[in-house]
Amino acid sequence: QVQLVESGGGLVQPGGSLRLSCAASGMNFNIYVMGWYRQAPGKQREWVADITPGGRTNYADFRKGRFTISRDNAKNTVYLQMNSLKSEDTAAYYCNAIMVGNSGPRYWGQGTQVTVSS
């Protein structure tokens, strides 16, 4: 079965940094577009970023240069480096995966909580 396991969330002060990781298994990682979504309390899920197997990236406008998505195909892992964190970044962050060409279902991880607070 496809499994996506996020890690790296936690409590961080405003202006601080975190790096989230998502380890994938049960699939051919190298043919999947990987992405990150987040959902804050009382709000809808929103897209953060995604990255193709070849490393092409796309970001939501709110990133404002603060977030970087990357992947290590040898480790079947995707990362989200988050800098200059703000309180409004507080959310559950979810890893997701979909095969190139949208030829299968979208898979989701269990989420990792990021809380930005002083």
C-alpha positions, 0 to 999 in steps of 0.5 A, spaced: 500 500 500 502 507 498 504 510 505 506 517 506 509 519 513 510 526 515 514 528 520 518 535 522 512 539 525 512 542 532 512 548 535 516 554 533 516 562 534 514 567 529 520 568 525 523 561 526 524 555 521 522 548 520 523 543 515 518 538 514 519 531 511 514 526 507 517 519 506 513 515 501 513 507 500 509 502 496 509 506 490 514 508 484 516 515 487 520 517 481 513 517 477 509 521 482 508 529 483 509 530 490 506 536 494 504 539 500 497 542 503 495 545 509 489 546 513 488 551 519 483 550 524 476 553 521 479 554 514 479 549 508 485 546 506 489 550 501 495 548 497 502 550 498 507 547 493 508 541 489 514 538 485 515 533 479 519 527 479 524 532 475 524 537 480 520 542 477 516 546 483 510 550 483 508 554 489 502 558 492 502 565 492 502 566 500 509 563 500 512 570 498 519 566 498 519 563 505 518 556 503 522 551 499 519 544 496 525 539 494 525 532 493 530 526 494 528 521 489 534 516 492 530 516 499 523 517 496 522 523 500 519 530 499 521 536 504 518 543 505 523 548 508 519 553 511 522 560 514 520 566 517 514 563 519 508 567 521 502 565 526 498 564 520 502 559 518 499 555 523 496 549 520 496 541 519 501 540 513 499 534 509 503 530 504 500 528 497 502 524 491 499 523 484 502 519 479 504 523 473 499 524 468 493 524 473 492 516 472 491 514 479 488 516 485 491 522 490 494 519 496 495 523 503 499 522 509 496 523 516 499 530 517 504 533 521 502 539 526 505 546 525 504 551 530 507 558 530 506 562 537 511 565 542 
